[in-house]
Amino acid sequence: MIKDMSFWKWLGLLLAAFILALLMYGVAGLVDLMPHGWGYSAVCLVVAAAMVLVYSRFVILFEGEKAKDLPMDKLAGHTGLGLGIGLGYFCMVTGVMALAGAYQVTGIGASAKELVSMFCYFAIVAVGEELMFRGVLFRWIDEKWGFWAALLASALLFGILHISNPGGTLWSSIAIAIEAGLLLGAAYKWSGTLWVPVGIHWAWNFSQGNLFGFKVSGQEAGESLLQAQIEGADWLTGGAFGAEASVVAVVVGLAVSAWFIYRR
């Protein structure tokens, strides 16, 4: 249906999808005003699940069919795979920085309540952004103009929208586009489900912010399991924006993206 749709109708529905995404982000913002704790964690997971439901209804309403990229039989397996890839990614990035002398652990410890709260909060972030950028933007461009157009357009927009974050620069946006935009789009195409990119995105944010102590796209993520001294050239550490603006993250992201593109 998307392929046969007129350009103007396609663009109108895309704008409607972005407005819907902004409304969902508004809800997520209200959730974040709650005090962190077990109740907060439960609400985060409910909101993430509600976002998935809204997306599935949106697809049925405007495309006339069920969302094929949300197969429930692959929910656990593909999400788990994505979580493993996202965690492995930042283990590699942090390991390279440590070997280069730019990352040194100075302490260990964070409250379980805070770690669980942030893990569940990043579920909202991952689900919301992947539904919009891969589920709608990437998929719709892919169906209408092909894989490469979808991959490049969704990656560029994903990077551009991060330029307003604290510490954001032209380079940080380019880095996000390359390491995350390409990777998440390629993973979506390879798997055929949203669960894999959701898992990657989810673990990506949580691991860098709350396991290794980096800023997440320029923003503090609260308590971290590892407290670290991060010193070195901005090209190596990512500077004020965090590890996502590091050349190390870009190189690792490109390598993993290339694997997914090759395997697809």
Secondary structure, 3 states (H helix, E strand, C coil): CCCCCCHHHHHHHHHHHHHHHHHHHHHHHHHCCCCCCHHHHHHHHHHHHHHHHHHHHHHHHHHCCCCCCCCHHHHHHHHHHHHHHHHHHHHHHHHHHHHCCCEEEEEECCCHHHHHHHHHHHHHHHHHHHHHHHHHHHHHHHHHHCHHHHHHHHHHHHHHCCCCCCCCCHHHHHHHHHHHHHHHHHHHHHHCCCHHHHHHHHHHHHHHHHHCCCCECCECCCCCCEEEEECCCHHHHCHHHCHHHCHHHHHHHHHHHHHHHHHC
